[in-house]
Structures are given as structure tokens and as C-alpha cells.
Amino acid sequence: MADDNKMTVLEMEQIIGDRVRLALRDDRTPEQRQEDNAQSFLVLGMAKQFFNGADITLRTEKLLAQNKALKESRMDRLLGQF
């Protein structure tokens, strides 16, 4: 992982790809598949939040780049990174 507390989009995509490959394997028992599916459901829920957060950050950066008046705005303070 890029940092102990951060993950890149590419790292998240790799994890999702691993879950898909696991789901497509023919050598899993029904019990293993049930456990795999439960874990995949959790991973995909977290991935959705991850990508939504990344989308918000990118949209905010674009808005700030287009309109310098947004610096020190409420969104800027909410994200705490600009």
C-alpha cells in the first residue's frame, strides 16, 4: 500500500480484480464460495465509498482550479486539503 493509512486507485482496482478472479474459480466448495461472497460484499462496499470519496476530491480540485474564489470556501475547509 502507498501509505499505512492511504490506498491508491490502482491498489483498490487490484483488490477488486483479485475478488473477481476468486469468484470465477471452479475449485471452491459451496461453503468457500459463501465465505468468499460475504468478504467480497464487504470489500465492494468499501470500494464504493473509496471511489465516491476520490470523485468528490477530484471534482473539488477541478472547481478550485477553475475558480480561485473558492479557495478558503466551505468545501475547501470540509475536505481539509487545499
Sequence and secondary structure as in RCSB ss.txt:
>XXXX:A:sequence
MADDNKMTVLEMEQIIGDRVRLALRDDRTPEQRQEDNAQSFLVLGMAKQFFNGADITLRTEKLLAQNKALKESRM
DRLLGQF
>XXXX:A:secstr
  BTTB  HHHHHHHHHHHHHHHT SS  HHHHHHHHHHHHHHHHHHHHHHHHHHHHHHHHHHHHH GGGTT HH
HHHHT  
